[in-house]
Amino acid sequence: MYAAGIDIGSREHYVAVPSSLDDDCVKNFSCFTSDLDAMADWLVEIGITTVAMESTGVYWIPAFEILESRGLEVILVNARDVKNVTGRKSDVKDCQWLQQLHTYGLLNAAFRPEDDYVILRTYMRQRETIISHSSSKIQHMQKALRQMNVLLDNVVSHITSQTGMAIIRDILSGIRDPRRLAENRDRRCKNSAEIIAKSLVGNYRDEHLFALNQSVELYDFYNEKLDECDQVILQHLNTLNKQANAGERPAQKKRKKNSSNSLRFDASINLYELCGVDLTAIDGMEEHGLLKIISETGIDMSKWTTENRFTSWLGLSPNNKISGGKILSSSSIKTKNRAKQAFKMAAFSLSNSRSGLGAFYRRLRGRVGAPKAINATARKLAVIFYKMIKNKTEYRKQSQEEYDEFHKSRVLKQLKRKAKLLGMDLIPSVPLA
């Protein structure tokens, strides 16, 4: 195996190869596409078969894709894992250090899903960016209303609800009469028209109305882009390899959309066709979160030999630090893994669930606190997700009563074992007459 190491930069890349292949064993190439092509040609020409590079920002992506298209094995490595020993640091030494470690097989490749799912991941991340920008415009709308002392956010669930947006658009059209504005009240709104009208008496200044108008226009624009993004996502999902027919999917109750940011199409059908199992049956998991997870992990669970490796990659497993036989720390690794965040959001949504997973989360929350309970429940969800896709097994829903009975029997079994170790018998108490 002939290995090369590349130190990635924003302006140029330094490449190190074995001295036996080329007298000039370190070269630097600019980041222009023509230079990346020249770098790939050189590596292929001298017989390099595998390349290691650090995942520096987004600068590695063009180099990675071009080298991979030439048939080279390219691996990404975490910069933290390849930190050099103390001494003089330079780009040349960095690329040589990478090449040396890779030659000896000391580097672990970072996970990267199949190319089809890399495309899906890009679309899903773009969708999150649009939602983030849209959310900032909602805050700007609320700020403009507050500056005019229009307390709309106090009387409706959300200013972008049907009632809220209808009132805002009427304000921008020139209507100032509170009672007339309150006629936009939806019948499902908890507050009466009189209370809503009272909140709409404000100081309508031109500069605040201007800011409100621009925020609404930008909010509408981002919503249009969100629709376009969802259409592209749906089109791409239809091009992916399918493992099942949607007609074979077990009947499920129709779920309500969680928010205005929900997908504009029924992704549960596509998810079933891609995975061959109904992942939406899992308590707490909804279409948007599942699609986000699959875009990050792909559907090939063979990349992780066990569920423990999968949850470790997510950053949901304890990261034990042991010295002298003593555990110094066991907290999980802090990562920005988007799949991990989706699992944790799903775990948090189980707070009021009457399912067994909801009962598990509440029991743990009362004992160790919410953050650790969310992490543990997210790990449990990740294991279920992993096993369902890998083994093509359907989810068996457990009720809260079933979980409570199971937990009770487990505690009783532990107490009997402890009593036996102490030479005692555990005898159930007889209720008094």
N, C-alpha and C positions, 0 to 999 in steps of 0.2 A: 504494500500500500504506500503510495507516494502522496504525502499530505502537504498542504499549504496553509499558511495562516495569514489573515488579512486584518490589518488595523483600520477600522472604518473611520472616516472623517467627513466633515461637511464639504470640504473643498478637494481633498485628495485621499486616496487609499494607498496604504503601504502593504506590499505583498512579499512574504518570505516563502521560499521553496528550498528543498534540500540542495546543498552545494554540489552534490553529485550529478544533478540534472542540469545546472546552469552555473557558469562561472559568476555571473551577476545574480546572486541568490536573493537579493532584495531589490525590488523595483517599486516606484511609486507611479500611480496613474491618477489623472484628474477624474472628476465625477461626471464629465460629459458622456453622453451615451456612446459616442465613438471611441472614447478612451476605455469605457467598460467593455466594449466589444473587443478592443485590442488586448485588454487584460485577460478576457476569456480565451481568446485565440492563443495567447502565449502559454497559459496554463495547460490547455489541451495539447499544444504542440510539444511541450517538454514531457508530457506523460503524467501529469497530476491527475489523481483519481478522486480525491476528497479534499474539501476546503472547510476550514473553521473560521468563523468571524464573530465578533461581538455584536450583540443587538443594541447598537447605539442609535437612539432616537428612531427616526424613520429613514435615516441615510443608508441603512443596510438593504432596504427593500429592492431598489433597482439592481444592485449588484447581485443579490441573492437570486432574483428571478432570471437574470441574464445567464449567470453561471449554471443554474439548474436547467435552463433550456438547452445548454450545451452538453447535457448528460453527466455533469459532475455531481458528486454527492456533496451537498452543502449543509453544514450544521450551524445552528446559532447557539451561542453559549452566553451564559450570564456573566457580566463583567465582574461581579462579586466573586465568582468561582475561579477566575483566572488571574486574580490580582498577583502581580509579580512580587518577588522578595524586595526588601528595602534596598534602595540603591538609585543610581541615575536612571531617570525615566526618559524615554524618547519614543517616537512612533516606530522607528526601526527596531528597537529592543522589544516593543510590544508585539509587533507582528512575528518576530523571531521566537518569542516566548510562546505565542499561540501555536506556531508551527511545531515547536518542540513538544509541547504538551499533547497536541493532536497526533503526532507521530507515535508517541508511546501509548496512545489510547486512553489518556487521562481526562478527556473532556466528555461531559454528558450533553447530548443535544437537547435543546429546548424543544418543547412540543409545538408543532405547527400542523393544523389539519390539512386534509386534501385540498387541492386547488379549488374545486367547486365550492367547498365550504369556506375557503378564504374569501372568495367573492361574496358569498352570503354574509360573512362576518363584516366585510367592508360596508355593505348596504345597511346592516343592522347598526353598526357604529355611526354611520351617517345619520340614521334615523334618531339615534340618541342625541346627536349634536343638534339636530333640528328641534327636538323637544326641549333641549336646554335653552336654546335661543328663544323659543316660543314662551317658555316659563318666565324668562326675564322680562318679556313684553307684558305679561300679565302683572308682574310686580310694578312695572312702570304705569300701567293703567290704574292700578290700585293707589299708587302714590299720587297721581294727578287728581283722582277723585277725593282723596283725603285732603289734599291742599285746598280743594274747593269746599271742604267739609260736607261732602256728599258721602254719607256713611252706608253705602250700598253693601259693603262687605259684612256689616253687622246684621243685616236682615235677610240675606240670601246665603245659601250654602257655599256658593262660589260665584265670583263676579262673571265668570265665563259660562255660567249655567244659562239655560234658556231664558229665564226671567232676567238675569243680570245683563246679558248681551243685548236683549231687546230694549232694556232701559237705556243702556249706554248709547246704542245707535240712535234712539229717539233724542237723547240729549244732544248728540252731535248734529242731528238734523234741525235743531233750533228749538225744540220743545223744552219749556222750563216749568210748566204747571205740574206740581208734584202729584196731584190726583190723576192727571192724565197719564203721567209716566207710570204710576202704580197700576194702571189698567193692564200693563204687560204681565202682571202677576200670573204665574202658572198655578193651576188649581192644586198642585202637589206641594206648593210652597207652604211652609209652616206658619209664617207670619201673615197677618191680615194685610189688606190693601191700605188700611189707615196707618199702620205702623210703617209700612214701606214708604208711603207718601211722606210721612214725617221725616224719614231719613234722607229724603231727596231734596229737602230745602237747603240750598247751599249758596255759596258765594261764587257764582259762575264768572270767573275772570278769563279774559281772552287767551292769556299766555298758557294757562292750565288746560283750557279747552284744546289749544293747538297741540300741546304735548299728548293729551288724551287721544286726539284724532290720529296722530302719527303712530302711537302705540297700537291702536286698533288696526290701522292699515298694515303694520308690520306683523301683527298677530294673525291677521287673515292671510297674509302672504306666506307665512311659515306653515299655516294649516294647508294651504294649497300645495306647498312643497312636500308636506308630510303625505298627502294623498298620492302625489307622484312617486314618492319613495316606496310607498306600500305597493303600488302597481308594479314597480320594477322588482320588488322582492317576490311578489306573487308569480311574476313571469319566470324569474330565476328558479323558484321552487318547482315549477312545472317542468323544468329541464333536468332536474336531478333524478338519479336512478331511484325507482320505487321498489319497495319490498312487499307491498301489500296493496290490495284493492280497497278503495274507500267504502265500497258496498259491503265488505265483510266486517266493517267496524261495528262493535257492539253499540246498541242504542244508549245515548247519554242524555241527561237532562240539559236543556239549553241554559247556558250560563249568561248572567248579565255582564255587560262590559264594565270593567272596573273604573275606567276614567275616559276622558276625551282623548287620551293618548293611546288608547287601545288600537290594535290593528284594525284596518278598515275592511278586512276580509276574514272569513272563517279559516284560520290557520290550523285548526284541529284536524281537518281533513288531510291537509298536506303533511302534517306531523305523523299521522297514522300511516299514510302511504310511504313515507320515508323510513320510519322506524319499524313498522310492522306490528306495533303495539300502541294502545291508547294511553299515552302519557298524561293526557288531561284528566284521567281518572284519579291521579294521585292527589290527595288532599293538599290544598294550598297552591298547587301548580296550575297556572293559566297559560293560555296560548302565547302571549307576548314573552313571558319569562322563559318558557320552554324553547321558543324559537331563538331567543338570545343565547341560551345555554348551548343549543345544538350548533349555532353558528361559531361558537368558541371551541367546542369539543369535537364536532363532527359526529358521525354515528358508528364509527369503528372503535368499539371498546376494547379490541384486542391490543391497542397501543398501551393499555394498562393491564397487567396480568391479573391483578386482584383489585377488589373495591378499595382496599387500604391504600394501594398506590394511587388510585384515582382521587380519593379524598385528600391524600397527601399533596398531589399536584394542585388541587384546588386551594390548598392552604387551610383545610378544615380539620386536619388531624393535629394532635399534640406534637410539638417540636421539642422533644426532651433534650435538655442539656445536662449531661452527667459528668461529674468529676469526683474521683475518689469514691465511687459507688454511691454518691449522693446526687439526687436530682436537684439541680440548681434552678431550673425553669422548665415548664411544660406548656407554656402558652403557644398557640398556633402562630405560624409565620404570617407576618403582615404582608399581604400582596394586594395588587390592584386587579386581580383576576375577575373579569366581568361575570363569568359563570358562577364564581363563588358569591358575588353580590346578589345575583339572581336567586340563588338557593337561599340566601339569608333573608331576602325580601319575602320569599315564599314562606319561610319559617315564621317570620314575624306576623304574617297574615293569618296564622293559625291561632292567634291569641284567644279568639272567641269561638273557635271551631268545636263542634260536638263530636269530632272524630277521635280516634285513638292517638293520632299524632298531636292533636290539640291538647289532649289530656297529658301526654308526655311532656310537651313544652311547658304547660302550666305547673306541673309537679316540679320540674327542674328549675323553673324560674323562681318558685318559692324557696328553693333550697340553696341555689348558687347565684341567683340574680339573672336579670334579663340578658345581658350580653353573652354570657356563657351558655345560657339556655338556647338562645338563637343559634349560636355556633353549633351546639350539639344536635339540635333539630335539623339544621341545614345539612349536617353530615349524614343524618339518617335519611333525609330526602335524596341526597346524592347517591347513597348506596342503593336505594330503591330504583332510582333512575338508571344507574349502571346495570343492575341485575335485569331490569325489564328489557333494556335494549340488547344486552349481551345474550341473555337466555331466551328472549322472546316470550316472556311470561306475563300474564295479565296481573294487574294490581288487585289484591284482595283487601277491600276496605274493612277497617276495624273500627267499631263504634267505641264511644267513650266508656260505655258499660263493660264491653269486652276487655278493653285495656285495663280498667280498674280491677276487674276480676283476675286478670293475668298478673298484674302487679301485686295484688294481695296474696296470690298463691306463691309467687316468687319470694316475697318477704317472709311468708310462713315457712317455706322450705329452708331459707337461710337461718331462721330462728331455731328450727329443729336441729339443724346441723351444729349450730353453736352450743345448743343445750346438750347434745350428745357428746361433744368434745369436753364439756364440763362434767360429764357423768350424770346428767339430769334428763328427765323426760318432760316434754312439753305437753301439758294436758289442757284442753279447752275448758274454759270456765262454764259452769252450768247456770243459766239465768235463774234468778230467784223467783219463786212463785208469787 
